[in-house]
Amino acid sequence: MHDLTLSLLGGVIIGGAAAGLMLFKGRIAGISGIYSGLLTPKPSDTAWRVAFVLGLILGGLALRVIHPAALQDTLLRPLWVVALGGLLVGIGVRFGSGCTSGHGICGLGRLSRRSIVATLSFTLSGMAAATLYAWIGG
């Protein structure tokens, strides 16, 4: 299957999941919020969160079986760079009151001003970080 087709299919699945969660549960499909809700569980709110996170994991495993080349076994950057990037994303999620999926997919779809600013901020920050990393010899 062509990469563009896979990307389009992935986008349709993500958009459908976000729309379905909003339509049926009235919730935003922000992964950080869904996951953090599992760390401080409310009995009436746990089942759908577990199902969503399991869907993410099972979707990745299914992709691994169907199209193994889509998921590489090697890191393209040193582990310390990946770990630092993950830490910075986590900090940004707290400061930005949400993650890329919550703001970038759901917030933009609702034309939220806060999400537009957040999405521009993390996109520009990512571009600046990648440029800086390449500039210093990464």
PEFEN-V540836 format. One record per residue. RES is the residue in one letter. PSI is psi in whole degrees, 0 to 359 (* if undefined). D_LAST is the distance of its C-alpha to the last C-alpha in Angstrom with 1 decimal. Layout:
res=RES psi=PSI d_last=D_LAST
res=RES psi=PSI d_last=D_LAST
This chain:
res=M psi=137 d_last=31.8
res=H psi=145 d_last=29.6
res=D psi=323 d_last=26.4
res=L psi=321 d_last=27.8
res=T psi=317 d_last=30.9
res=L psi=319 d_last=29.1
res=S psi=316 d_last=27.1
res=L psi=316 d_last=30.5
res=L psi=316 d_last=32.2
res=G psi=318 d_last=29.6
res=G psi=320 d_last=30.0
res=V psi=319 d_last=33.8
res=I psi=315 d_last=33.7
res=I psi=313 d_last=31.6
res=G psi=319 d_last=33.8
res=G psi=319 d_last=36.9
res=A psi=317 d_last=36.0
res=A psi=316 d_last=35.2
res=A psi=318 d_last=38.5
res=G psi=319 d_last=40.5
res=L psi=320 d_last=39.4
res=M psi=317 d_last=40.4
res=L psi=315 d_last=43.6
res=F psi=334 d_last=44.8
res=K psi=349 d_last=43.5
res=G psi=28 d_last=42.8
res=R psi=151 d_last=39.4
res=I psi=136 d_last=35.9
res=A psi=59 d_last=33.4
res=G psi=117 d_last=30.7
res=I psi=319 d_last=29.1
res=S psi=321 d_last=28.5
res=G psi=321 d_last=32.1
res=I psi=314 d_last=33.5
res=Y psi=315 d_last=31.7
res=S psi=332 d_last=32.6
res=G psi=337 d_last=36.1
res=L psi=335 d_last=36.2
res=L psi=335 d_last=35.4
res=T psi=73 d_last=38.4
res=P psi=146 d_last=40.7
res=K psi=127 d_last=43.8
res=P psi=321 d_last=46.0
res=S psi=352 d_last=46.7
res=D psi=4 d_last=43.1
res=T psi=319 d_last=41.5
res=A psi=312 d_last=42.5
res=W psi=327 d_last=40.7
res=R psi=315 d_last=37.5
res=V psi=315 d_last=37.6
res=A psi=319 d_last=38.3
res=F psi=312 d_last=35.4
res=V psi=318 d_last=32.9
res=L psi=322 d_last=34.5
res=G psi=321 d_last=34.3
res=L psi=314 d_last=30.5
res=I psi=312 d_last=30.2
res=L psi=326 d_last=32.9
res=G psi=318 d_last=31.3
res=G psi=318 d_last=28.0
res=L psi=320 d_last=30.1
res=A psi=318 d_last=32.2
res=L psi=321 d_last=29.2
res=R psi=322 d_last=28.1
res=V psi=314 d_last=31.6
res=I psi=319 d_last=32.2
res=H psi=74 d_last=28.8
res=P psi=331 d_last=26.7
res=A psi=342 d_last=24.1
res=A psi=336 d_last=23.2
res=L psi=111 d_last=21.8
res=Q psi=151 d_last=19.3
res=D psi=349 d_last=19.7
res=T psi=149 d_last=16.1
res=L psi=140 d_last=13.1
res=L psi=348 d_last=10.3
res=R psi=160 d_last=8.0
res=P psi=151 d_last=9.1
res=L psi=323 d_last=12.4
res=W psi=327 d_last=11.9
res=V psi=319 d_last=9.5
res=V psi=316 d_last=12.1
res=A psi=316 d_last=14.9
res=L psi=318 d_last=13.8
res=G psi=318 d_last=13.6
res=G psi=319 d_last=17.0
res=L psi=315 d_last=18.4
res=L psi=323 d_last=17.6
res=V psi=316 d_last=19.1
res=G psi=318 d_last=22.1
res=I psi=317 d_last=22.6
res=G psi=325 d_last=22.4
res=V psi=318 d_last=25.0
res=R psi=314 d_last=27.4
res=F psi=324 d_last=27.1
res=G psi=3 d_last=27.3
res=S psi=42 d_last=30.2
res=G psi=169 d_last=28.7
res=C psi=181 d_last=25.8
res=T psi=324 d_last=24.4
res=S psi=319 d_last=27.2
res=G psi=312 d_last=29.9
res=H psi=311 d_last=29.0
res=G psi=326 d_last=27.3
res=I psi=303 d_last=29.9
res=C psi=316 d_last=33.0
res=G psi=317 d_last=32.9
res=L psi=324 d_last=32.2
res=G psi=333 d_last=34.9
res=R psi=2 d_last=37.3
res=L psi=38 d_last=36.2
res=S psi=126 d_last=35.5
res=R psi=317 d_last=34.6
res=R psi=320 d_last=32.7
res=S psi=326 d_last=30.6
res=I psi=315 d_last=30.0
res=V psi=315 d_last=28.6
res=A psi=315 d_last=26.6
res=T psi=317 d_last=25.1
res=L psi=319 d_last=24.3
res=S psi=311 d_last=22.7
res=F psi=332 d_last=20.4
res=T psi=312 d_last=19.5
res=L psi=322 d_last=18.8
res=S psi=319 d_last=16.9
res=G psi=318 d_last=14.6
res=M psi=318 d_last=14.1
res=A psi=317 d_last=13.5
res=A psi=317 d_last=11.0
res=A psi=320 d_last=8.9
res=T psi=315 d_last=9.5
res=L psi=316 d_last=8.7
res=Y psi=315 d_last=5.3
res=A psi=323 d_last=4.8
res=W psi=323 d_last=7.2
res=I psi=7 d_last=6.1
res=G psi=22 d_last=3.8
res=G psi=* d_last=0.0
